[in-house]
């Protein structure tokens, strides 16, 4: 158990990244009752936006906070635009269609982004630019805290704070909560549901963009299928916490990251991916609404 502190730090860092992606899933579901399977591929596109921005601006060998901010903003803007286009072109025309049609469309958009990425970027993994050094900051007898761990935790906490202020302290956040409660009543009160739904996709995709840069820095490899597994784990984290619940998504992501790291540290890395699906099965059997979710009766 002497390495527990190190595994805890690593799991907390990993869970922070899962949280940024899981929030995108849970925000869209909270408003549209839709699982946006293309969200993980928006995250992948964000990583490539920052990768090519670094190449275009010659930032590959330029370390420092300004370079990190440039990569972060390029990924956020690219993901936000892509999220808006996906909602506007793929999901809005199917707003009143059966849910199965929308689900198939979501899977189709995901595959489209994956194969487009393979065609445009190539299948070979690319090395993400090292714009921030990863050096030991705090060392103990059984753990070491690296600078990138602090960057991941700091950026995640700052992003969550901004998101919380946006959702609970602004007019657009109030409109989002109103639409999630009852879209029809919100529209009667003067809220434009289409505009709010687009804003939700933009915001959720921007969070995925932040996550993609943090992943690129901590695990410096980007490729067109990089979103598949991490997107699945983030979705499971959202289900674990209670999909549609923002606090639940963060809680589920942290628990997912910690449990995954503990399995790797004390059992075997072979079970790393299997753990996520085991958690999903257990949640669906014993608490389908998630840890912080509420069961509701749906009229059919």
Secondary structure, DSSP 8 states (H G I E B T S, - for coil): -TTHHHHHHHHHHHHHHHHHHHHHHHHHHHHH----TTHHHHHHHHHHHHHHHHHHTT-TT--SHHHHHHHHHHHHHHHHHHHHHHIIIIIGGGTTS-HHHHHHHHHHHHHHHHHHHHHHH-SS-B-----S---EEEE-SS-EEEHHHHHHHHHHHHHHHHHHHHHHHSHHHHHHHHHHH-HHHHHHTT--HHHHHHHHHHHHHHHHHHHHHHHHHHS--B-TTTHHHHHHHHHHHHHHH-TT-HHHHHHHHHHHHHHHHHHHHHT-GGGHHHHHHHHHHHHHHH-TT-SS--------
